[in-house]
Amino acid sequence: MHRLDYPARFKHDKKEGGYIITFRDIPEAITQAETMEDCFIEATDCLDEAIVGRIDDNLTVSKPSKPRRSEKIIALPAQTTIKVTL
């Protein structure tokens, strides 16, 4: 099985604290986390929910683009990856 790895931007929120997480390939996938460690957990959950939402709504699921230097890679969970590839 081939993985779907999406680039995510973790932007430090100087005003409120924590981080805002966005995905340029999946614009509706936006979340936040208090610590950098939590960013990966929250980003994975957010990406998964956004992709499942697209599948449920019969919308196109964009392929991941190449990451930019400032982006982190978030792997789509295996179960959702299988749904996308079907």
N, C-alpha and C positions, 0 to 999 in steps of 0.2 A: 504494500500500500504506500502510496506517495503522500507526503505531508503537505499541508497548506500552511505556510508561515507568512503571516501578515505583519507589515511594518507598523509600529505604533510610535506616537510621539508622547513623551512624558514631559510635560511642561510644569516647572515649579510655579506654584501660585504664591507669589510674594505677598499678596494682600491677605489672603485667607489661610495660607499655609498648605502644606500637602502638595499634591500633584494632580493635574488634569491630564487625562489620557484620551487621545483621539487616534482614529485610523483614517488615513486619507482614502483608502480603497472602499471603506464602509463608513460613509459620513454620519450615519445615525448612531454609530457605536461611539459613545462618549461616556466616560466614567471618571471617578476620582478616587484617590487613595491618600492616606496620611503619610505613609513611609514608602521608600523605594522598594522595600521587600513586598509590601502589600500591592504595589503597582502591578506586578506580574500576575498575582492572583486575580485582582479586580479586572485587569485587562483581558485575561483569558476568559473569565466569566462573561464579560460584556461582549466580547467578540463572538462567543458561542451563542449567546442570546440573540444578537443582531442577525447572525447567519441563519439560525433556526427561524427567526421571524421572516426573513426573506423567503426561505423555503416554504413556510406555511402560507405566505401570501403569493406564492407562485411568481416571485420576482427573480431576476437574474442575480446570481452570486458572482461578484467580480473576482477575477483571479488576482492573487497577490502581486503587487508591483515590487520592483527591486528596492531594497531599503536604502535610505539616505544615511549619511554618517551619523546624524543626530538621532536616528530612530532605533528602537529596540525591536527585536523579532518576537512575535507572539505566535505560538503554534496553535492551530485550531485543534480541539480535542478529537481523538480518533473516531469516536462515534459520529460526530457531526461531519467530519471529513468524508466518511463513508456515505452519509446522506447526500452530500454535495456531489460526489462522484457518480451517484446513481442517477 
